[in-house]
Amino acid sequence: MQETTLLTCPLRGPLSIAKLAKDGLTISEEAHRIDFIKFLLNRGYDKKHIEVETVVIKNLGESGRNKLRADVIVYNCPVGNISADSMEQKLKKIILVAEIKRESSKKNSGVNHQLKPAMMQLPNMDVIGVYWDDISRTLLVKELKEKNGEKYIDISEDSLENLPSFNQKYKVKPITWNNLSPAENLVSILLKVANIMRSHGVNDEQLRYKETVKLILARYCDEREAKSSPKQELSLQVLKGSDSGFNDRIEKIYQASARRYSKAKTLFHPFKVSELEERTLRECIKLIQGIRFTDASSEAMQQVFMSFVPSVFKKNLDQFFTPQSLIKTMVHMANIGPNDSICDPAMGTADFLIISP
């Protein structure tokens, strides 16, 4: 029987809640909530200002029995300083409100029926909203706009990597290499990229996977170039507004990728750029633009290639990937010494050689 792993929250301490959901396979919502809290702390947010599972607005609806809750709230002052404040006074001091879900399928409901309504009820125009699940991480901001002479409040989305520093106001800016987040749940994210293509009418499975692999390689090139450039700005991103330079920027990075991986003729023939429509490509890039692919583990990339490469090239590669856990066990059993020579005639992606001491 598998041992249950209980969670520890950096704010609340040990919890009597399991890391895995009831299905025993997927991460629980509470685990995602803790991951988000750690993300805030790593970004310099003061834990004394953070509160978990708070009633933001009471007495919603005609009956007054409905309550709108927020998974995580950040105040502009320590939580202990406002314990005696009224709900109205507390709402004025909120600078961030977050909605956490276990599955990305809940995003539309979480954003449109919970997070946006909460943001609209909060009096502070500078309040930031964050949506977080197993795949999607989105920043939401309030903006005052005008149409036909009338002003109204709009809520727009941005990459979570543009989350402002603690007690700083949000500013529109390009994503840079140093602001990227670690690659987590990479296969699921890329499968969602393929699903975006399908929802946009790309019904050819081979084309979907081919374009996904091209996107991965373009991203690798983009990160390498951004890391070595003075501003570290990434080309593979969708800037706020109309982003009129989008096509030129994306074509250049795809062409650079085609040159770098010129031996993959099946992949970049006959087009050295993306074959997707612009609206489809924009949505796919939005999903991955905040992730640092070059930090992905070899095990994660192995899973990616197992999921996508055979489908892309549609031929028998005569290649079988050995799980990383089995590789480590076999290397340990071989007891290789520092002066031993190693020969692996079927090296493939060289996983055995990489793990060997």
Secondary structure, 3 states (H helix, E strand, C coil): CCCCCEEEECCCEEEEEECECCCCCCECHHHHHHHHHHHHHHCCCCHHHEEEEEEEEEEECCCCCEEEEEEEEEECCCHHHHCCCCHHHHHHCEEEEEEECCCHHHHHHHHHHHHHHHHHHCCCCCCEEEEECCCCEEEEEEEEEEECCEEEEEEEEEEHHHCCCCCCCCCCCCCEHHHCEECCCHHHHHHHHHHHHHHCCCCCHHHHHHHHHHHHHHHHHHHHHHHHCCCCECCCCCCCCCCCCHHHHHHHHHHHHHHHCCCCHHHHCCCCCCCCCHHHHHHHHHHHCCEEHHHCCHHHHHHHHHHHHHHHHCCCCCCCCCCHHHHHHHHHHHCCCCCCCCCCCCCCCCHHHHHCC
